[in-house]
Structures are given as structure tokens and as C-alpha cells.
Amino acid sequence: MAENWYNLSNASDATDLFHYFSYVNNIADGLFFPVILLVVWVISFMATFTLGGSKNVAKGFIFSTFFVTILGSMLAIMGLLNPKYMYLPIILLAFGVLWLRLSGAKEQ
């Protein structure tokens, strides 16, 4: 009988928003917030061009990656995001700064 036991807690056990998101992240095997951050990155990257009027891809890349890095850092501090998922945005932010620096040198 023990091999057929699953943790079947429900969302009504959550007493506040933090516990609810912890439950959702637990059910998704810890992949809920990395996917949410990816969606936020895509939306902010596209919004940079449509709302911001900027045609510089490197600036949009840096803005959206910085935004996701800040959000991910807050989620990691609260314990909702595994810190191993924070390496990619930080590396991409460094890549974006280098990209902007090199594109600025090419324009001069």
C-alpha cells in the first residue's frame, strides 16, 4: 500500500499567496517560475520594440534580461526559484553588455 501513496494536498491548504505559489511550483517539479521568467523575458523583449520605439536589439536584450534577472533574484531570495536557474540570466546579461559595447564600437 505504501508504494501507491502520493502527496495529494490541495491548493486550499495554502494560507496566503506565498504558500499557494510554493504549492504550484512543487506540483510543477520546480519548473513553474523558470517558465514564467522565460515568458516575462519574451514579452518584455517584444514590448521594447513596439512600445519603446527602440530599434536597437542589443538594448532590448539587455533591458529584458536585466528585468528577468531582478525578478529571478527576488524569487530566489524568497525561496520560490532554485538558484541554479539564475546563472543563465546573469550570463546572458554579461553577453548583452558585451554585445552593446561591441556594436557601439562598430558604429563609431
Secondary structure, DSSP 4 states (H G I P E B T S, - for coil): -GGG------GGG--SHHHHHHHHHHHTTT-HHHHHHHHHHHHHHHHHHHTS----HHHHHHHHHHHHHHHHHHHHHHTSS-GGGGHHHHHHHHHHHHHHHHHHHHH-
